[in-house]
């Protein structure tokens, strides 16, 4: 009922396409610029430590993490985790990704409000994503006024995911802006080729968040249309 209708695919296929294109763009861009050595041959870990020191954040730990493009900053542990390719690589892509995550560390240190708002949403969104299915399915099964109310509560829970995706965009764009400034001001990036590569990597990453927001909104619109049609059929 939820996923077998043609209307579901009408809403979701554009989202699937956008997300797939974003992932392909990130992968191809990273693959290209991870093969181009930065002018100083400095690794991602070395660049991260230098940038953290220049930002007066020497106490942020630099850790290793498994996988590819799994790099992230953890505000709870005050730690920066770099994947092997980024941490050990001496490419332009390594500089861009390491600097982007340090942008998040600076946001955290400065109490950047959009970052704090997004962090506050995390436990709520996790709860909502789990409970949303329960309320939606139970509501559709029960029907009637109570069932309709429960189903709309489920949709409201899913809406939190869209809010989180929306809140993520300014946080990520700001981190990328900080990354560009860090790399140029520190002198780690100065050639036109490196500037082009850094922008390419960061722009591709930014599109993934836009695609995620679009997919989340399309999913939400499907549930809204589903309940609207379901309510009309019951009347």
C-alpha positions as CSV (number, residue, x, y, z in Angstrom):
1,X,0.0,0.0,0.0
2,X,2.8,2.4,0.9
3,X,5.3,1.5,-1.7
4,X,3.5,-0.4,-4.4
5,X,1.5,2.4,-5.9
6,X,2.5,4.3,-9.0
7,X,2.3,7.6,-7.1
8,X,5.1,6.4,-4.8
9,X,7.5,6.0,-7.6
10,X,6.3,9.2,-9.2
11,X,7.5,11.0,-6.1
12,X,10.5,9.0,-5.2
13,X,12.2,8.3,-8.6
14,X,13.4,11.9,-9.0
15,X,14.8,11.8,-5.5
16,X,16.6,8.5,-6.2
17,X,18.1,10.0,-9.4
18,X,19.3,13.2,-7.6
19,X,20.9,11.2,-4.8
20,X,22.6,8.8,-7.3
21,X,23.9,11.7,-9.4
22,X,25.2,13.4,-6.3
23,X,27.1,10.3,-5.2
24,X,28.5,9.8,-8.6
25,X,29.6,13.4,-8.8
26,X,31.4,13.2,-5.4
27,X,33.0,9.9,-6.2
28,X,34.3,11.0,-9.6
29,X,35.5,14.4,-8.3
30,X,37.3,12.8,-5.3
31,X,38.9,10.2,-7.6
32,X,40.2,12.9,-9.9
33,X,41.6,15.2,-7.3
34,X,42.9,12.5,-5.0
35,X,45.4,11.7,-7.8
36,X,46.7,15.2,-8.0
37,X,49.5,15.9,-5.5
38,X,49.3,19.2,-3.6
39,X,52.3,21.5,-4.1
40,X,53.9,20.8,-0.7
41,X,53.3,17.0,-0.7
42,X,51.7,17.5,2.8
43,X,49.3,14.7,4.0
44,X,45.8,15.3,5.3
45,X,46.9,14.6,8.8
46,X,49.8,17.0,8.6
47,X,47.6,19.7,7.1
48,X,44.9,19.2,9.7
49,X,47.3,19.6,12.6
50,X,48.8,22.7,11.0
51,X,45.3,24.2,10.4
52,X,44.1,23.3,13.9
53,X,47.1,25.0,15.5
54,X,46.6,28.1,13.4
55,X,42.9,28.2,14.5
56,X,44.0,27.8,18.2
57,X,42.5,24.4,18.4
58,X,45.5,22.3,19.4
59,X,43.5,20.0,21.7
60,X,41.3,18.6,18.9
61,X,42.4,14.9,18.5
62,X,43.0,13.6,15.0
63,X,41.9,10.0,14.6
64,X,41.7,7.5,11.7
65,X,38.5,6.0,10.5
66,X,37.7,3.1,8.1
67,X,36.1,3.5,4.7
68,X,36.3,6.1,2.0
69,X,34.9,9.6,2.4
70,X,33.9,8.8,6.0
71,X,35.7,11.8,7.4
72,X,33.9,13.7,10.1
73,X,34.2,15.9,13.1
74,X,32.7,14.8,16.4
75,X,31.7,17.8,18.6
76,X,31.1,15.5,21.6
77,X,34.6,14.1,21.7
78,X,36.3,17.1,20.1
79,X,37.9,14.8,17.6
80,X,38.6,14.9,13.9
81,X,38.4,11.5,12.1
82,X,40.1,11.2,8.7
83,X,39.8,8.2,6.4
84,X,43.0,6.6,5.2
85,X,42.9,8.1,1.8
86,X,42.5,11.6,3.2
87,X,44.7,11.3,6.2
88,X,47.6,9.6,4.5
89,X,47.1,11.1,1.1
90,X,49.0,14.2,-0.1
91,X,46.5,15.2,-2.7
92,X,44.5,18.3,-3.3
93,X,41.3,16.4,-2.3
94,X,42.9,15.5,1.1
95,X,43.5,19.2,1.8
96,X,39.9,20.1,0.9
97,X,38.3,17.4,3.0
98,X,40.5,17.9,6.0
99,X,40.0,21.6,5.9
100,X,36.2,21.2,5.6
101,X,36.1,19.1,8.7
102,X,38.2,21.6,10.6
103,X,35.6,24.2,9.5
104,X,33.2,22.2,11.7
105,X,35.6,22.2,14.6
106,X,35.8,26.0,14.4
107,X,32.1,26.2,14.2
108,X,31.9,24.1,17.4
109,X,34.5,26.2,19.2
110,X,32.8,29.4,18.2
111,X,29.3,28.2,19.2
112,X,28.0,28.5,15.7
113,X,24.2,28.5,16.1
114,X,23.2,26.5,13.0
115,X,25.6,23.7,14.1
116,X,24.1,23.7,17.6
117,X,20.6,23.6,16.2
118,X,21.4,20.7,14.0
119,X,23.1,18.8,16.8
120,X,20.0,19.4,19.0
121,X,17.8,17.8,16.2
122,X,19.8,14.6,16.1
123,X,18.1,12.7,19.0
124,X,14.7,14.0,18.0
125,X,15.1,12.9,14.4
126,X,16.4,9.5,15.4
127,X,13.3,9.0,17.6
128,X,11.0,10.4,15.0
129,X,12.3,8.2,12.2
130,X,11.6,5.1,14.3
131,X,8.2,6.1,15.7
132,X,7.0,7.7,12.4
133,X,6.6,4.3,10.7
134,X,4.6,3.0,13.7
135,X,2.2,5.9,13.9
136,X,1.8,5.9,10.1
137,X,1.1,2.2,9.6
138,X,-1.1,1.9,12.7
139,X,-3.0,4.9,11.7
140,X,-3.7,3.6,8.2
141,X,-4.8,0.3,9.6
142,X,-7.1,1.7,12.2
143,X,-8.7,4.4,9.9
144,X,-11.3,6.7,11.3
145,X,-10.6,9.9,13.2
146,X,-8.1,8.3,15.6
147,X,-6.3,6.5,12.8
148,X,-6.1,9.7,10.7
149,X,-4.7,11.6,13.6
150,X,-2.1,8.9,14.3
151,X,-1.0,8.8,10.7
152,X,-0.5,12.5,10.6
153,X,1.6,12.3,13.7
154,X,3.7,9.8,11.8
155,X,4.0,12.2,8.9
156,X,5.0,15.0,11.3
157,X,7.8,12.7,12.7
158,X,9.0,12.2,9.1
159,X,9.0,15.9,8.6
160,X,11.7,16.2,11.2
161,X,14.0,14.5,8.8
162,X,13.4,17.2,6.2
163,X,14.0,19.8,8.8
164,X,17.3,18.2,9.7
165,X,18.3,18.0,6.0
166,X,17.4,21.7,5.6
167,X,19.4,22.6,8.7
168,X,22.4,20.7,7.4
169,X,22.9,22.8,4.3
170,X,23.9,26.1,5.9
171,X,26.2,24.2,8.3
172,X,28.0,22.4,5.5
173,X,28.2,25.5,3.2
174,X,29.7,27.5,6.0
175,X,32.3,24.8,6.8
176,X,33.3,24.8,3.1
177,X,33.6,28.6,3.1
178,X,35.8,28.3,6.2
179,X,37.9,25.6,4.5
180,X,38.7,27.7,1.5
181,X,39.7,30.6,3.8
182,X,41.8,28.4,6.0
183,X,43.7,26.9,3.0
184,X,44.4,30.2,1.3
185,X,45.3,32.1,4.4
186,X,47.7,29.4,5.6
187,X,49.3,29.3,2.2
188,X,48.7,25.5,1.8
189,X,46.7,26.3,-1.3
190,X,47.9,29.0,-3.7
191,X,48.0,27.8,-7.3
192,X,45.0,28.1,-9.6
193,X,44.9,24.4,-10.1
194,X,44.7,23.7,-6.4
195,X,42.0,26.3,-5.9
196,X,40.1,24.8,-8.7
197,X,40.4,21.3,-7.1
198,X,39.4,22.4,-3.7
199,X,36.3,24.2,-5.0
200,X,35.4,21.1,-7.1
201,X,35.6,18.8,-4.2
202,X,33.7,21.1,-1.8
203,X,31.0,21.9,-4.4
204,X,30.4,18.2,-5.2
205,X,30.0,17.5,-1.5
206,X,27.6,20.4,-1.1
207,X,25.3,18.9,-3.8
208,X,24.9,15.7,-1.8
209,X,23.2,17.7,1.0
210,X,20.9,19.4,-1.5
211,X,20.0,16.1,-3.1
212,X,19.3,14.6,0.4
213,X,17.0,17.5,1.2
214,X,15.1,17.1,-2.1
215,X,14.7,13.4,-1.6
216,X,13.4,14.0,2.0
217,X,10.9,16.5,0.8
218,X,9.7,14.3,-2.0
219,X,9.2,11.5,0.5
220,X,7.3,13.8,2.8
221,X,5.1,15.0,0.0
222,X,4.2,11.4,-0.9
223,X,3.1,10.7,2.6
224,X,1.0,13.9,2.7
225,X,-0.6,13.0,-0.7
226,X,-1.2,9.4,0.5
227,X,-3.0,10.5,3.6
228,X,-5.0,13.1,1.7
229,X,-6.2,10.5,-0.8
230,X,-6.8,8.0,2.0
231,X,-9.0,10.5,3.9
232,X,-11.0,11.3,0.8
233,X,-11.6,7.6,0.2
234,X,-12.8,7.0,3.8
235,X,-15.4,9.8,3.6
